[in-house]
Amino acid sequence: MFARRAAGGHHRSCRAGTDARTVQAILSAPAFLSGLTDEAVARLRDSALQALHPKEVEEIAQLEAAEKVARQAVKHAQDRIAKRAEMRQDADGVWRHTSEATPHHSESAAT
């Protein structure tokens, strides 16, 4: 529920979740036009998505959780392989053997 200043300066309340036209107008316009903050518009968008597409929202949440687990597994495997191969990834993104020195680039060489 949010308050909106109507013509004449008084406030009126709208149930954003029950008025599809109001929700659509708010979500299709810049946040400042509705008088809501960007965060409030984001919450309204999330609520509208949940109300209109609950199964899809749940599926997206499950997929995002699975992606996080997969990324962690890849990172763990990468760390184990690097340790076994005695490799490290330097700040420049290059993989080097742990016995190999990290090259030092001078600023003048870059220009």
C-alpha positions in Angstrom: 0.0 0.0 0.0 1.3 3.5 -0.8 0.1 7.0 -0.5 -0.1 9.3 -3.5 -0.8 13.0 -3.5 -3.9 13.5 -5.6 -5.1 16.7 -7.3 -5.9 19.3 -4.7 -3.0 18.3 -2.5 -4.6 15.6 -0.4 -3.3 12.0 -0.2 -5.2 9.0 -1.4 -4.1 5.4 -0.8 -3.9 2.8 -3.5 -3.5 -0.9 -3.1 -0.8 -1.3 -5.8 -1.2 -5.1 -5.9 -4.9 -4.9 -6.8 -4.8 -2.3 -9.4 -3.0 -3.6 -12.5 -3.1 -0.3 -14.3 -1.6 1.5 -11.4 1.2 -1.1 -11.1 1.8 -1.0 -14.8 2.0 2.8 -14.9 4.4 2.9 -12.0 6.7 0.2 -13.4 6.8 1.7 -16.9 7.7 5.2 -15.8 10.7 6.6 -14.0 10.5 6.2 -10.2 10.5 9.9 -9.5 7.2 10.4 -11.4 5.3 8.2 -8.9 6.9 9.8 -5.9 8.4 6.4 -4.9 12.0 5.7 -4.4 13.9 3.3 -6.7 13.9 0.8 -3.9 10.1 1.0 -3.4 9.5 0.6 -7.2 11.8 -2.5 -7.1 9.8 -3.9 -4.2 6.6 -3.3 -6.1 8.1 -5.0 -9.2 9.1 -8.0 -7.1 5.6 -8.2 -5.5 3.9 -7.9 -8.9 6.1 -10.7 -10.3 5.4 -12.9 -7.3 1.7 -12.3 -7.6 1.5 -12.8 -11.3 4.1 -15.5 -11.8 4.7 -17.4 -8.5 5.9 -20.6 -10.1 8.3 -18.8 -12.4 9.7 -16.7 -9.5 10.2 -19.9 -7.5 11.9 -21.6 -10.4 14.2 -18.6 -10.9 15.2 -18.7 -7.2 16.0 -22.4 -7.4 18.0 -21.9 -10.6 20.0 -19.0 -9.0 20.7 -21.2 -5.9 21.9 -24.0 -8.2 24.1 -21.6 -10.1 25.7 -20.5 -6.9 26.4 -24.1 -5.9 27.9 -24.8 -9.3 30.1 -21.7 -9.2 31.3 -22.8 -5.7 32.1 -26.3 -7.0 34.0 -24.9 -10.0 36.0 -22.6 -7.7 36.7 -25.5 -5.3 37.9 -27.8 -8.2 40.0 -25.0 -9.6 41.7 -24.5 -6.2 42.4 -28.2 -5.8 43.8 -28.5 -9.4 46.0 -25.5 -8.9 47.3 -26.8 -5.6 48.0 -30.2 -7.1 49.7 -28.7 -10.1 51.6 -26.2 -7.9 50.0 -23.3 -9.9 48.8 -19.9 -8.8 46.8 -17.2 -10.6 48.5 -13.8 -10.4 46.7 -10.4 -10.2 47.1 -10.1 -14.0 45.0 -13.3 -14.4 47.9 -15.4 -15.7 48.4 -18.8 -14.2 52.0 -19.5 -13.2 53.9 -22.2 -11.4 54.5 -21.4 -7.8 58.3 -21.4 -8.4 57.9 -18.8 -11.1 58.4 -15.2 -10.1 55.6 -12.7 -10.7 56.7 -10.2 -13.4 56.9 -6.6 -12.3 55.7 -4.2 -15.0 56.9 -0.6 -14.7 54.5 2.2 -15.5 56.9 3.7 -18.1 56.9 0.4 -20.0 53.1 0.6 -20.4 53.2 4.0 -22.2 
